[in-house]
Amino acid sequence: MVLTIAACTLPTFAQNTGAATYTSKCQMCHGADGTGNTPAGKAMKAPSFLSPATVKESNADLIAVTKNGKGKMPAYAGKLTDAEIKDIIAHVRTLQK
């Protein structure tokens, strides 16, 4: 019974972790809603996570951009763990629903 409860709470924990990391590392440019409609986002031309092109991108593609950077977006490899990056992408997917 305990294992079932632990298994049910893990996705919520990961999602909350992704949301918290997104808030501290991504929200300034990409916005709370993922549209990129912020002063910093407009200046950097941050893409909207809600655009059809971004929604179609695979998780692996979004992870690669986060790790390696793209355009004016800095690389987060070495600044965030692989697990943190995966949690951020999971959070971005919740913004797209």
Buried (B, 14 or more C-beta within 10 A) or exposed (E): EEEEEEEEEEEEEBBEBBBBBBEEBBBBBBBEEBBBEBEBBEEBEBBBBBBEEBBEBEEEEBBBBBBEEEEEBEEBBEEBEEEBBBBBBBBBBEBEE
